[in-house]
Every structure is written in C-alpha cells, then in structure tokens.
C-alpha cells in the first residue's frame, strides 16, 4: 500500500453550481416499491446491461457480519478524513460492535471501465463515470434496461450512513485493472471557515485524494485493500463489480426476513432471466446470509408465478397499431384454476393478491416493469395471467414512459405518435384481460384444460364437515341449474349421515354395509411428485375396520351423469392412491384402514385433461387393517 493512505474528501459546489445529493435520493420518493425490491431491480438491471459475450451473468447478494480481523480495518481505513457526524453518520456505523455489510456482486460483466473522471469522455467507455460520478445520466444504447441514473441512489438509501464501497475489475487496453472507491450521498450543507462560508453538495468520496479530487485505488493496491476489508467476491481473472452497503437498514424486518424478501424480489421481478434459453438461463441468481445459502426457487416452483411462466411460453399474439403500421409487442395469456394460499409479500407489493388477473409488462430486455391488474375472473376459483413484451422497434417509446424506478409506464409523459402507440398497446392489453375474465376453459396446475363454468355452484355443495355414507365429491365444471342438485343422480338425493345433512353427492343411508365418510372441505388441486392432481380430504369418524374405495370418472355436466364408455384413446381420470396427513402417497384404488382415530386421509386423483372429473369416496365395513 502507498505511504499516503486513502481518505475521505467532501465534494464542494463548483462555481457553476450543480445538483445536490439529496436530489438524487428524493427522486425515488415517487415509487411505492420497497427499498429492497428497488435494490434488486436496479442492481440486476445494471448487471444485465454490463454483460459480456453470450455467457450467463452471475448475480449474488450476500449479507454478513464483518469478521474480527476485518472490522478494525474498516474502522481504521474509513475513519480517515470522515465528515463530521452531523453531516454523515459514517463514524456511528463504524463504531457498532459488529458491523454488517450487504454486498451485491455480478460477474460475467465488464466491470466499471472507462475514464474515472466525469469530465473526460471516451466514446463507448463511460461505465465508471456514469455509475460513480454522474447523477441522472441517460443511456441511449439499444438493448439496455436502464435509461436513468437515479435508481442507483437506493444503494445509499439502504445504508444507515448512506455509504457504499465499490470494488470493480475491468479491462483497460489489454490488461485487467481493479478499482476501489468509497462513496457516500447524504444532504448538502454549509461550513463556516476562516475564508467565509463554503457549501458542499452532500457527496463524499473515499480513495486517493488529488488536489481536492478523489481517484479510486487501482491495481495491486486496490486488490490488497479490498482483501483486507473482506471484499473478495470477484474471482481472480474475472471482470465484474461488487458494491458493499455498510450498516444496512431493513426497517422492521430482521436480517433473515430481509434476505427472504430479497430472494422473493429476485424471483418476482427477474424471473424471465431465470428461464433457460436452449441451455443456461441468461442470469444465475444466488443469495447468502452469514455464509449459508438462501435458496432461490425456480419460477415454475412458485405457485402464483407459474401461470406467468406458462403465458410467457405462449407469447405468440401480435399487438399492433394497424393504422400506423406498427407492431407494438407480443402477448401471451393463460387461464387456470387458482393456486392455493397467499402469494409472498413481494408479490402483494406488486399488486398480486389471492386471485390472479394480471398482465406482466416487460420491455425487450425481459425485465419485469409491473403487474398490470385487470378485471377479476368471473369465477372465484379461477384466474388468468398474461405477459406482454414490447417490440424492440418501439422500446424507446416505453423506456421514455418509465419513471426513475422503472416500475410503471406513464404514457401521459409522452406526446404525439409515441403517446398514441403506448396508449394503444395498453388498451389492447386491457381488452385482452377483459375478454379473458369471462367464461372459458382454463388450465390446471399442469397447464391442462379444465372447464370452470359453474365451479362455484358445484363446489358450494362440498361443505367441510358434511357427512355421507358412500358420498361422492365432484371437482367439476359444468352448469348446475339454480336450486338444483349438484349431483349426477346416482345417489338417492335423500338424507345422508347423522342429522340428515345432505352429502356432497346425496349418498344414501340405506346402502347396506356403507359407513360414514366425513369430507374435509372441497376437492383441491395440488402437486404431488411434480404431477398436477386432485385431492379430496376426508376422515372416517366411526371406529372400526374399513375398506375405502376411490373412484373417478368424467362427469358430463348438466345432471347427465358420468361417462360410462370413454371414446377410444381418450384420457380418463385415474386414482393414484391415498395419503395420511402429509405423508407419502400409497398406491392403489382401495385403502384398508380403521376409523375413529382422527386421521385426515386424502384421495389423490390424476384428472383427465379438458374434462370435468367426478371423485367418489366409498367406505365399507369390514376388512382387516393392513
């Protein structure tokens, strides 16, 4: 290390003025996104824009406590020349007993190259100056997700002292060069001195001070200092960038909750970059907390996100402005039976609720802009999901409509033909959602067609706690006449079980040998061993030995019974087996067990695509427990 140690220097206003640091911070006030969500969106977008070649971009977020050998080095190096506490809370962050850093790293990227000064221009080489020096700069490069430089302020917003350390390795001519610089952004201020008052922008830089100007540490010195600070996330020989946020603040969340939020933000905002394209996915995502990996699920493993993946794969419908002769983008739409449970809070922040009726908007770079809400699906048990990707030829139109946080298309910002094009695209998207919200066939969790018409009325008869002897349950979608039976007519329609409560399908109490089946709610879609299935839960309330039979058939709807002779080659529903509680599935169409012990059993059925599936559970006395 050089005899002259790195130190802080506060940026004074130039004679010609300049922007304030708080201006960049306040520019993000208009977004409703959580700062952690904004961090993921902004940093991943920067990473994608800096990609090199055809290989994947590696994107990693890590939260850790500085080790006992690292924290003293941070205190020693970063205290030199630090601003007074009332201007920057850096000293307070360094004084914490166990300082933490949140680090965002990318590789497979070119690093922050180009001149380190903002007043020196080299065509096509401005990454360092654009990220570190400039505020609000606009990119005119095609194929980039970002057009503004304000979003990077979120790195500072997440630090209690608004301080970050940037460690980057780039290519300079024919060699690799590491650059290390500290950077803080807070509020402008005035200091009284012997020569009168002097005003400062609120920006502070740490590095090698040269005539009041701070240059980054470079080369071996940068590698040595980065290593002593524990910033070793750039593998030898790789280019890329690592930004360490000192003393991160997460509001009311603890560290584990914050990392879970970050992972969910990756999945819900960057999922198109996780989809394989004939090999590797365009980006690889990872997260670590105190040295332990935080799993990042695949988009297809997230129930409420999975329909958008289907829609993405179906993105074949052209959206055009025919009178202007312009292709605006492509739209994919899928309908489905709604997944169970609530989506994660990150999805709720994006406007996703228990029911899905949204279009995911994105530009050609495949980064999510927002989830546009449409009219709810006509049946509570169903929904639709769509994806719209703007065409590359009109990318500049939608880019110009985005705010600094890139989370909306504000078409009123535009004018002339650009506004006409953007408004027309959104109108076409809304028309498609309105059409999709009406009655039609939908897909189950495997993407297979299942009718939903009349779903609510049919399921209304499948009440939790209903009892029946040989009762039948239907996961179906036909049309049931108002006030009519939801059954196929195979039951007697008379009282079933204790108290004369109607069974789900009107099972009869006079059938010899039949024993009571107590249904635990309506049949539901589930995924078992990666396969989409129908599950009917039930209990056997009476003590004794049982032989329980599971039966499935294609229901014809409109009270016409079930299909007795399927067409040759047609798919038919299949009983896969039984499950006690959350245990493994036991194969077989019959179950030998005992009742009265409170066990919640599940009949597991594979439905036939594009049909209504009738599920029957029949319990008979006798048999031996096996």
C-alpha positions, 0 to 999 in steps of 0.5 A: 500500500502507498505511504499516503493512505486513502481518505475521505474528501467532501465534494464542494459546489463548483462555481457553476453550481450543480445538483445536490445529493439529496436530489438524487435520493428524493427522486425515488420518493415517487415509487411505492416499491420497497427499498429492497425490491428497488435494490434488486431491480436496479442492481440486476438491471445494471448487471444485465446491461454490463454483460459480456459475450453470450455467457450467463451473468452471475448475480449474488447478494450476500449479507454478513457480519464483518469478521474480527480481523476485518472490522478494525480495518474498516474502522481504521481505513474509513475513519480517515478524513470522515465528515463530521457526524452531523453531516454523515453518520459514517463514524456511528456505523463504524463504531457498532460492535459488529458491523454488517455489510450487504454486498451485491456482486455480478460477474460475467460483466465488464466491470466499471471501465472507462475514464474515472473522471466525469469530465473526460469522455471516451466514446463507448467507455463511460461505465465508471463515470456514469455509475460513480460520478454522474447523477441522472445520466441517460443511456441511449444504447439499444438493448439496455434496461436502464435509461436513468441514473437515479435508481442507483441512489437506493444503494445509499438509501439502504445504508444507515450512513448512506455509504457504499464501497465499490470494488470493480475489475475491468479491462483497460487496453489489454490488461485487467485493472481493479478499482476501489472507491468509497462513496457516500450521498447524504444532504448538502450543507454549509461550513463556516471557515476562516475564508467565509462560508463554503457549501458542499453538495452532500457527496463524499468520496473515499480513495486517493485524494488529488488536489481536492479530487478523489481517484479510486485505488487501482491495481495491486493496491486496490486488490490488497485493500479490498482483501483486507476489508473482506471484499473478495467476491470477484474471482481472480481473472474475472471482470465484474463489480461488487458494491458493499452497503455498510450498516444496512437498514431493513426497517422492521424486518430482521436480517433473515426476513430481509434476505427472504424478501430479497430472494422473493424480489429476485424471483418476482421481478427477474424471473424471465432471466431465470428461464433457460434459453436452449441451455443456461438461463441468461442470469444465475441468481444466488443469495447468502446470509452469514455464509449459508445459502438462501435458496432461490426457487425456480419460477415454475416452483412458485405457485402464483408465478407459474401461470406467468411462466406458462403465458410467457411460453405462449407469447405468440399474439401480435399487438399492433397499431394497424393504422400506423403500421406498427407492431407494438409487442407480443402477448401471451395469456393463460387461464387456470384454476387458482393456486392455493394460499397467499402469494409472498409479500413481494408479490402483494407489493406488486399488486398480486393478491389471492386471485390472479388477473394480471398482465406482466409488462416487460420491455425487450430486455425481459425485465419485469416493469409491473403487474398490470391488474385487470378485471377479476375472473368471473369465477372465484376459483379461477384466474388468468395471467398474461405477459406482454413484451414490447417490440424492440422497434418501439422500446424507446417509446416505453423506456421514455414512459418509465419513471426513475424506478422503472416500475410503471409506464406513464404514457401521459409523459409522452406526446404525439405518435409515441403517446398514441402507440403506448396508449394503444398497446395498453388498451389492447392489453386491457381488452385482452384481460377483459375478454379473458375474465369471462367464461372459458376453459382454463388450465390446471396446475399442469397447464391442462384444460379444465372447464370452470363454468359453474365451479362455484355452484358445484363446489358450494355443495362440498361443505367441510364437515358434511357427512355421507355414507358412500358420498361422492365429491365432484371437482367439476365444471359444468352448469348446475341449474339454480336450486338444483342438485349438484349431483349426477343422480346416482345417489338417492338425493335423500338424507345422508349421515347423522342429522340428515345433512345432505352429502356432497353427492346425496349418498344414501343411508340405506346402502347396506354395509356403507359407513360414514365418510366425513369430507374435509372441505372441497376437492383441491388441486395440488402437486404431488411428485411434480404431477398436477392432481386432485385431492379430496380430504376426508376422515372416517369418524366411526371406529372400526375396520374399513375398506375405502374405495376411490373412484373417478370418472368424467362427469358430463355436466348438466345432471347427465351423469358420468361417462360410462364408455370413454371414446377410444384413446381418450384420457380418463381420470385415474386414482393414484392412491391415498395419503395420511396427513402429509405423508407419502402417497400409497398406491392403489384404488382401495385403502384398508384402514380403521376409523375413529382415530382422527386421521385426515386421509386424502384421495389423490386423483390424476384428472383427465385433461379438458374434462370435468372429473367426478371423485367418489369416496366409498367406505365399507365395513369390514376388512382387516387393517393392513 
